Amino acid sequence: MYTNSMKPNEAIGQAKAIVAAMKMGYLTYDEAKAKCLPLFDIANKRISEIAKKYNKPAYKISFSSFAR
């Protein structure tokens, strides 16, 4: 399901689907968080690369901010 070749926008799309399932009651908060963390690692890695390229601070994605 989660591969290293997955693009960051695909990872964020899957994370959005997981959060939507959590909000509908199909998953608990902890289950959704556990499923999203590997996806956020993929996106955060790319965020760090872009931030380093432009000499800016990297604003990482966290589950608590994403699930709002």
LINWOFEN-V811614 format. One line per field, one symbol per residue. ss: DSSP state (a for helix, b for strand, c for the rest). psi: psi as a letter, one per 20 degrees, with the letter a starting at -180 (. if undefined). Layout:
# LINWOFEN-V811614
ss = ???
psi = ???
This chain:
# LINWOFEN-V811614
ss = cccccccaaaaaaaaaaaaaaaaaccccaaaaaaaaaaaaaaaaaaaaaaaaacccccccccaaaacc
psi = goqhjpqhhhghghhhhghghghijhqrghggghhhghhhggghghghggghhjlrqpoqpqghhhj.
